[in-house]
Amino acid sequence: MKYRILTLLNVLSLSILFLPETSPATELITFYFSGTSKTASQALGALPSGAYTVNQQYQMNGSAVDTSFTDLNTGSSATASLRTDGPKYNGYADAPALLHDYGSSSKTVVDSSKITFTGLEKNTTYTLYVYSQGFNDATHNFITNVDVKTTGSFARLGTLTTTDLNSYVINQNYLVDTVSTGSDGKLVISFYTNTGSGFNRGAINAVQLVYGGVAVVPEPASVALLGVGGVLLAYRSKRELQESV
């Protein structure tokens, strides 16, 4: 009986070791085009509630906007500077909240229309969400290339083509990736369209900086070692029980 109890306790303790460590909800900052402010749930965009919380949110209205915010890693002031050749436009009325309105760009080269973040934590990885859905009409066709740069040259994050969507769909109206800042704590997001038609447009609806860690799972080698230790403990307990009889 004693052996069975010890074995059961050992199995339960090992089961707990296989569970990932929990961490508090990951925080994010949302920057979006809109004439009105969003609720916290709307500012989450494609991110699920419960696992993520909106720490700060800011509206972008116009073609040249400088927004001061607090970087959650450093607690210091940072700036998001928008520069584009188009003002805020109204998008699909039935689209999700972060896709309602957008900033437009007719530029066809990188580093022309962009959002530049300065004052971020140096040499640090951020998770970046970029939302893009314009409004195709009789003359305009939205094809948006999104490139990012922290150090060196720009690298393509992805290309989004506007369709009438009623929900957030990754790689259709938003992109996500991790980016690492350099020694200057700078991040540049450039959005532009393709050449070939004077009616092509690029669009940016919202950008999110996501902060926080991920669940930590024990390494396979560590788990295997713990399992072996558990077996040896059970075997030793059984021998001690037999010797006491």
C-alpha angles and dihedrals in degrees: 000000000000090000092052092051092050092048092049092050090049092052091049092050091050091049089056090052090058092058116096118246112258121235133189120270113290113248128221143183119222127203114188144169112245143125090224133043121258129230118248091256092050091049089058089074111179093353119104120245117242093036092054135037130193109238096177136002131190137188122229114205121167138018097280116039130156115197124190117209140158118260106227094214097055103020087226132122118275134175136226111200119193121200122175139135097239132066127225114300132191114249133189112336091211095047123110116276099266091049098053097093134022146183114241132217131188092188118122099191132074122256094029105095108029152138114234121199118199130177096040119144111283122248092004134134120236129183110234129203119189121187122200129173122137131179117267113209137162092296110020128073118188118219112157125194114195119200127175134200133185101155130001117359134347120277125201114253093182147288124260126197118200119243129163099269127171097197142035110277120182115237089013104066102356140033130205132193142136122260129190122214122223132222092296098053092233132144126182123193113192123192125188141145137242126274122240100076132052088214097060114112139187121216139196120195104169145343128208131196110203121203131190144066132278132240112285117225121191114255115258092244091053092048091049091050091050090049092053090049090052092052092050090049092052091048092050092049091051092052092049090051092050093048092052092056 
